[in-house]
Amino acid sequence: MTSPDFGLTNKVALVTGASRGIGQALATGFAGAGAKVICASSREGGCADTVSKITDAGGEATELFADLSDVTAVQALAEKAKGVYGEVNVLVNNGGTIYRSPAVEFPLEQWQHSLQVNLDATFILCQQIGKDMVARQQGKIINIASMLSYSGGITVPAYTASKHAVAGLTKALANECGQHNVQVNAIAPGYIRTDNTQALQDDPERSSEILKRIPAARWGETSDLQGAAVFLASAASNYINGLVLAVDGGFLAR
């Protein structure tokens, strides 16, 4: 009798937005499962804390940086990442940004910036890292979607548009890459305690509305996402492709 393989020993994972929050939790989760982790952030030294957490626990990690709104920098990040440990087996597109403003007042430059960071960078990294996965006939891509991949949200039109697009891109890439033994999936975090949701946490009315709709009756912690990410990065998920997996405490079930 065989058991599912959830291990990541000898695998290399690239995680963007790994300086804190969800990205840091995913990076440390992968390291705990045995992976070597390339932690990327928007500024030099941004992932020092994450790398320290991994190495202090006996894991192996390094850091890179790139402005995800800069196409050239994103392309360079992909090339640098492939050179760190020789290949990238797991790509996690977690780096992102959010800007809040009523739609009728939303600055065009913030719209463009949000799409560049949340969508364009995701596609470029999928393309540049993914082509090597296709050539090797093995790889895992995990995009970070959102509850706003399903609904419209309030005062976050660019973020919502980008996260709907990330969900669609995930499915489109899964359709092309599946035949090459490359699985492309997404995780849609629920309402998780991070910097991005601080404004909602601090709003008593909105926070109460959100909690009433979560069967788990609590905000999620970044550690709640680790299991799903390790699963989608491991051989245990080899027949799962094009899935947007909600890790939301049951929010979507209400």
N, C-alpha and C positions, 0 to 999 in steps of 0.2 A: 504493500500500500504506500502510495506517495502522498506527501503533504504539500500544500501550496508554498511557493518560494517567495517570501516577502523580503528577503535580504537584498542588500545593495553592495555587497562586498565586491571590490574591484571595479565598481561603476564610478563614473565621473559626472557630477551634476553641476550645472551652471544655474544659479538663482539670481535674478535681477531684483533690485529693491531689497537687498538682504541686510541693510544696515540696522533695521529695527522692525518691530511689529510682525506682520505675517511673514515677510521674507526671512527675517531672522529665525522665526519658529520653524519654517520649512527647511532652512539650511541646517539647523541643529538637528532636526528630525532625520534628515537624510544622513548626516554624519553618524548619528546614533545607530542607523541601520547598516553602517559600514561603508558609505560612499565617501569619496574624496570630493570636496565641495569648493567650487569657485564662486565666491561671494562678490556680487557686483553692486555698486551704488553710483550715485551721480557725482560724487566728489572723491578725490584722492584721500585715502585714510578713512572713508566713511564706514567701512565694514570692519574696522579694527576690533571693535567689541565682539562682533559675531565670530570672527576668526579666533579670537582669544577664548571665547566660550567653547568652541569646537576643539581647539588644541589642548586646552586645559583639561578637557574630558577624555583626552587620548586620541582624538580624531585628527584628520588631515584636512587642511583648508588653506586657501590663499585668497587674495582680493584683487579685483580690478575695478576700474571706474569708467563711466562714460555718461555724457549728457544724452539722455534718450530722445531729446527733441532734435538732435543733430544727426542727420542721416549718416554722414561720414564717420562720426564717432561710434555710432551703433555698428556699422560695418567693421570698423577697426576692433571693436569689442569682440565681435564674433571670431575674428581671426586670432586675436590674442588668446581667447578662451580655448580655442582648438589647440593652441601650442603649449598650454600649461602642463597638461598631463598626457598629451598625445591625441586625445579625442574627447568628445563630449557625448555621453550616453543618455543623459537626462537634461532637458532644457525646461526651465520654469520661468515663464514670463510673468513676473509679479510686479515689477516696477511700474508705478503709475502716479497720476496726479488727479486732483479734483479741484474745481473752482465753483464757488456758489454765488449765483446771481439770478434774479428773475430773468426769464428768457428775453423779454422785451428790452432789457438793459444789458444783456450779456455781451461783453467786449469780444469783438471778432478775433483779436489776437489771443485771447484766452481760449476761445473755441479751437483755433488752429493749434495752439500749444497742447491742449488736452488730447486732440486727435493724434498729433505727432508722437506724444509720449505713450499713450495708452494703446494705440492701434498700429501706427506706422512702424514703431520700434518692434512691436510684437511680430508683425509680418516679416520684417527684415531678418530678425533673429531666427524665426522659424525657417525662412528660406535659406539662410547662410549656414546654419547648424544642421538643418533638416536634410540638405542635399548630401551631406556626408553620411548621415544616418541611412538614407536611401541607398547610397553606394555600399554601405556595410551590411544592409539588409537587417538592421536592428536599431531601435531607438525609441525613446519616450519623450513626448512633448506635452507639457502641462501648462495651459494658459490659465490665468486667474481672471475669471469672469466676476459676476456680482449679482446680488439680488436685483440690481437695476439692469441685468440682462433680461429680466422677465417683466419689469414694470417701468414706469416713467419717472418716478421720483419727483422731488420738488426742488426747483431752483438749481438743478444740476444737469441741464440739457446736453452739454458736451460729454460729460462723464457717462450719462445714460446712453447716448448715441454710440460712444466708443465701446461700451461693454456689451451692448446688443451686437455690435460688429465683431467683437472678440468671440462671442458665442457662435456666430455664423461662420467666421473664419476657421474656428476649430473644426466644425463639421466639414467644411470644404476641404481642408487639408487632410482630414481623416479619410475622405473619399479617395484622395489621390495617393496617400501614403500607405494605406492599409495593406495593399498588395505587396508592399516591400517590407512587411513586418515592422513597420513604424506606427506606433499608436499615438494618436493626437487626441487628447481629452482636455477638459477644463474643470476647474473647481469654482463654484460660485459660493463664496463665503456669505454667511448670514450676517447678522449684526454683531460684529466682533469689536471688542474694546481695543481700538487703535487710535492713532492721531487723526486718521481720516474721518472717524466717526465721533470725535470729541465734541463737535458742535451739537450733535444729536444727543449724546450722553448728557450734555450740560443743559439741555432744554427739557425741563420737567414734563411738559405736555407731550412732546414728541417721544421722549423716552418711555413714558407711561403707555402711549399708544402702541409702541413697538413691543414692549414687554407683554402686553395683553394678547398679542398675536403669536407669541412664541410658546408652544406647548412645553418646552423645557423650562420656561419661566425664569430665564436669565439671559443676559448678554453672553455671547460666546467669547472664549479666550483664544488667543492665537494658537495655543497648544492643541485646541480642539481640531485643528486642520492637519496636524502632523500625520495622523493615521491614514487619512484619505490620500494625502500626497505620497506617502511611502508606498501605499497600495498601487496607485496609478504609475509609480515609477518602477515597480518591481515586475518580475515575471508572472506574478500571480494575476496580473490584469492583462495578459497578452491577448485575450479575445474581447477586450473592451476597447471600443474605438468610436470617436465622435460623441462621447458622452459629456454633458455638462452636469457635474455632480454637485448638488446643493448640500452644503454643510451648514445647516441653518437652525438647528434645534427644532425643526418642524414648522418654521415660519410659513413656507409655501403650502403647507397642508391646511392652513386655516382658511 
